[in-house]
Amino acid sequence: MANIEIYTWQSCPFCLRAKALLEKKGLAYVEHRIDGDQTARAAMSKRAEGRTTVPQIFINGQSIGGCDELYALDQSHKLDNLLSA
């Protein structure tokens, strides 16, 4: 099973939408809530190649971007391939 990590803010609508897709697909994930934690946000940004927006999603250590990128991968049927790799 793929290792999925998602950096979120509790009330972020894009974070909620991304988590909903993962849950709909029955995927387990580790959530890193970084609300108001600038140190955690800086660490996320470094890991996400400079991106500072949430959510930031990683699959098997690879940054895939945020909510829009997650949905685009799913719609193009590339998400399942990435999860099974």
CORUR-V353291 format. One record per residue. N is the residue number from 1. RES is the residue in one small letter. SS is DSSP state (H for helix, E for strand, C for the rest). PHI is phi in whole degrees, 0 to 359 (none if undefined). OMEGA is omega in whole degrees, 0 to 359 (none if undefined). Layout:
n res ss phi omega
N RES SS PHI OMEGA
N RES SS PHI OMEGA
This chain:
n res ss phi omega
1 m C none 182
2 a C 291 174
3 n C 267 183
4 i E 246 176
5 e E 235 179
6 i E 221 176
7 y E 267 188
8 t E 221 161
9 w C 247 186
10 q C 303 186
11 s C 256 181
12 c C 286 181
13 p H 296 178
14 f H 290 176
15 c H 296 180
16 l H 297 180
17 r H 293 179
18 a H 295 179
19 k H 296 179
20 a H 297 178
21 l H 295 179
22 l H 300 180
23 e H 292 178
24 k H 300 179
25 k C 276 178
26 g C 72 183
27 l C 263 175
28 a C 277 179
29 y C 212 174
30 v E 258 180
31 e E 258 175
32 h E 249 178
33 r E 277 184
34 i C 243 180
35 d C 310 174
36 g C 68 182
37 d C 259 184
38 q H 294 178
39 t H 294 179
40 a H 293 179
41 r H 294 178
42 a H 296 178
43 a H 295 178
44 m H 298 182
45 s H 299 178
46 k H 298 180
47 r H 292 184
48 a C 265 175
49 e C 57 175
50 g C 94 180
51 r C 289 183
52 t C 242 182
53 t C 277 174
54 v C 246 1
55 p C 281 167
56 q E 241 188
57 i E 241 179
58 f E 234 176
59 i E 239 184
60 n C 52 178
61 g C 81 181
62 q E 265 177
63 s E 288 176
64 i E 250 180
65 g E 104 185
66 g C 247 185
67 c H 299 182
68 d H 299 180
69 e H 293 178
70 l H 298 180
71 y H 294 178
72 a H 297 177
73 l H 298 180
74 d H 294 182
75 q H 294 180
76 s C 269 179
77 h C 64 178
78 k H 271 181
79 l H 296 180
80 d H 300 178
81 n H 296 180
82 l H 296 181
83 l H 290 182
84 s H 271 181
85 a C 288 none
